[in-house]
Amino acid sequence: MSLVQFNKVYKQFAGEYILKDINFTIEEKDKIGLVGVNGAGKSTIIRMLLDRERIDGAKEIYDKIFQLLEKEQNHLLNRYENDEIDYDSYVELSSARYNEYQEYVKELALAYDNELNEKMAFVINANLETF
C-alpha cells in the first residue's frame, strides 16, 4: 500500500523552478532519507509533505504516518502528547511508545545538524513496531 505519492510535483519561487517534475511513492514499511547538496530542495519537499508549503501538482498522503516537524514545530509534538489532540497526520500511540519514538526522532534530528543549524528529520513508517 502506498503511504505517500508525489506525481509531477513542481515548485516555483519568483518564476523560477526550484523543483520540477518530482515523482516518488513511499510504500508501507519503506524507510527513506533525503540527500542532496544545499539548495537541492530537501527542506522544500519536507515542508510539502507537512503541508507547510503549497504544492503545484498532485500529492497524496494516507494515514498511518508518524512525522517529526522542523525544530520550530516541536511544540506540536509536546502539545499532542500533553493535550491528546488528534492530528490527522499522527498515528495514535500510547504515551510510553510515543515518548520512545520522540526520543529516537530527537536523536536522529541532532545527527543531521548542518552549518545553518537546521534540525530536520522525517520518518514514515506504517508499521511502527519495526523501530
Secondary structure, DSSP 8 states (H G I E B T S, - for coil): -EEEEEEEEEEEETTEEEEEEEEEEEETT--------TTSSHHHHHHHHTTSS--EEEEEE-SS------GGGHHHHHHHHHH----TTS----HHHHHHHHHHHHHHHHHT--TT---------S-GGG-
